[in-house]
Amino acid sequence: MCGIVGYVGHKKAAPILIHGLKRLEYRGYDSAGMVTIDKNGANRFRVVGRVQNLDHAISDIDLKMTCGIAHTRWATHGKPTETNAHPHTDNEGRYYLVHNGIIENHAKLRSQLESEGVEFVSETDTEALVHLISKFHDQSLETAVEKALRHVEGTFGIAVTCIDEPSKIVCGRRGSPIVLGVGMNEMFVASDVSALIQYTDQVIYLEDNEMAVVTPDEYQIRTLDNKPIARETLQIEWTMEDEDLGSFPHYMLKEIFEQPTTVDNAMRGRVVLGEGCSKLGGLQSKIDQIKRLKKIVIVSCGTSYHAGMVGRYIFEQLTDTAVEVELASEFRYRKLRLDETTGVLAISQSGETADTLAAIREARRKGALTIGLVNVVGSTIARETDVGVYCHAGPEIGVASTKIFVSQLVILNLIALLIGRYQSVSLSEGVDLLKAMMELPSQIQQILSRAAQIEDLARRFTKVQSFLFIGRQLHYPVALEGALKLKEISYIHAEGYAAGEMKHGPISLIDADFPTIAIATKDATYEKMISNIQEIRARSGPIIAVATEGDIGIRESADMVMYIPETHDLLQPILSVIPLQLFAYYCALYRGCEIDKPRNLAKSVTVE
Ligand code: G6P
């Protein structure tokens, strides 16, 4: 959630730290801070608000130091104030620490340290750790950090510096990602590769319970109990261009418009049309087990959970395997009965979501086969699952997920088809699905070409207080996702509902000021959706329908219509979600909201 950057080398650290923080700001953004050090001491700056405030605060100062650490914060313990912002330091100002995660025993540590005379200045859990490091002050920074970490319960990704060793950063990880970037006589540390890609494509991920000692010319990795680890660098595939806004005003809009390419990337090299089947190299090593699984449980959070809900319908249609979908935060605490006949499929854009990660760890412990559907290559979930499939969608920066949702849906179809072709899906059924998938990029393009109409529509609703989204079957999760998009970025209250549940509650809300978006494409549930729309109309509720192109009749029932092209039933959510993404985007735009960084949200939720 928070972001960490560190630099040690021969260049001035400050601009590199600020650049890195700007790249990470999408992860958390209520306060920011940095410290640069050399043999003469430390310069620390902390501000409330965005990284640009920090940039501003140091703009007139020529910071020459070539080592430093920085942090952008998403508050867990203590309000977003300057005092609570990282880096934190000990009472002598020797050690500086930035931390992601939660130190669960911080209260106990605090009272113990206070009784020993340590003065605390912040309300954070992090401060206890820096005092602890100072208490274990030793010949080397790494020994002090190592000793201190033995007393810590909870999760951490940390970077620590000390003015006595001004060309060294020590970092450590348990539950919160840390990646090292290797340059020429310079090294980088970050919580996310985004902060590094401008400088190097050679990275090393720390695993849980590992630490690294980083100096300009080398890195040493070891376990927290001091066993050396040899690890080669990995080459990362993202480039700076992937992260450029180009001519778009917001990442969210850029990512919505990237979706034709995202779908292409998700399918590239994975379609075997002649066999009506998909080819997914990442599942191959366990394919015999996968095709015989008795049950697949999909676990995920947020938008990835909605993708999982669509996935349930897809798996039901294409495979003979029983399928369930669960919020990872619930699944991880249930009394689970799993064994090797169950596959647990974790869906995650970041590959770092704390609950999803905990869910697959729990599933592995119980003997289930774990499968990852992840975007970020090399992320923890990608590394810890037995097998997996990547989205290959490039970075998603907008906090509200868009392109990854469609990518996940495409890949869920490919996974289900792969399994289904060993079961009862026929060659012609497989070919039909794949042919329809190949049409998707141009169909998405068609929807995007009508963005201006959706913008007009959205502009009319910017003063509305609440919205209802309804759909049936595969469109039920799309209704949830449409509502989530709208509330996340425009702060309009929105609820997604299964249309069949209307009469069990939400219909009582309907009046002329309470609009509904109804997804009513031409499929098996069309007539029932029309009945729901009529019931809303009868109570004066305004209706915007998402409908299949050519369905003129729906204009009699709905006040406004957003059309999408006709496609295979299982692919409809991939198209029906796009007008809803655009609608949310334009509502937020006309309400003057911070679209890419909505309040209180973070792109990657690495704490529970
Ligand atoms: C956060 C993000 C969402 C995302 C969810 C799950 O809430 O803001 O966009 O859907 O986490 O993240 P994941 O990386 O696991 O897909």
Residues whose N, C-alpha, C, O or C-beta is under 5 A from the ligand:
A	BS01	G6P	C301 G302 T303 S304 I347 S348 Q349 S350 G351 T353 V399 A400 S401 A602 K603 V605
